Amino acid sequence: MQQDLKNSEIELSISVNSFKNPELLKLCLDSIKKNVLDVDHEIIVADSETDEDTEIMMREEYPEIKFFPHKKNVGFQNLLKKGIEASRGKYLFFLNGDILVTKNSIKKLLDFIKGNPKVGMVGPKLLNFNGTFQYSCFHFYEPITVFYRRTFLKNFGFAKKHLDWFLMKERDHGKLIEADWIMGSAMLTSRVAIQKVGLMDSRFFMYMEDVDWCRRFWEKGYKVVFYPFSEMYHYHGKASGKGSFFYSIFFNKLTWIHIFSAIKYFIKYKGKPIPQHD
């Protein structure tokens, strides 16, 4: 990280990561402006494959927001890195441009992490746009997890049992959960924690970078927490999982990116113990 903690001038930096969807990005930014009123904050937008519509929208409708366009798809971790480098907050909240925040949802996360110094990363409860629950905290992947999720075997009982474990379905998601990892779509941390843990691993272009980051938070002695008392809406497209199994394997580029990222993750942690916690 280039910026020192003592140079942080505000309470919170809200860093929005976006990819070729100005309509959802506008909804996201408007929800932040409407619902984050009593926290000293700044908003940063880092956008991949920026098109003309997004450029015009940001310039004309949100001139006060720091905007960093990229002509190419630079990957999730690079967008987060840009947000961190451009930020001035003591705390940093990263969210995807397909998230809608609700009243006090960010403040609740901020108050929680400020009151719990052992927590390094916290994420909200995510809801689909129709109000149904969306799983966003998980156990760490095992190699078989990826195989079950990507093949027809996911419909068999033994695979469903494993995938239920992966989704932490045995836990009450109406209560606070110390999770192995939380979805990178919405996560709040502190500048102090990032300075100790480091940035996301650059070897992950897309997928698994949030898993890896949370694991490193645990390794540095920080807790990763799912906090259900803060709720946000998430338009979760699951682009890497669209189509049938055979279509995904042979024609979906994102499926292969996910698989290769998983391979990199398992190689990185081969033989290393999984961080233990409650």
Secondary structure, DSSP 8 states (H G I E B T S, - for coil): --S-GGG--EEEEEEEEEES-HHHHHHHHHHHHHH--SS-EEEEEEEES--HHHHHHHHHH-TTSEEEE-SS---HHHHHHHHHHH--EEEEEEEETTEEE-TTHHHHHHHHHHH-TTEEEEEEEEE-TTS-EE--EE----HHHHHHHHSGGGGSHHHHHHHHHHTTTTS-TTS-EE-SEE-TTEEEEEHHHHHHH-S--TT-SSSSHHHHHHHHHHHTT-EEEEEEEEEEEE----GGG-S-HHHHHHH-HHHHHHHHHHHHHHHHTTT-------
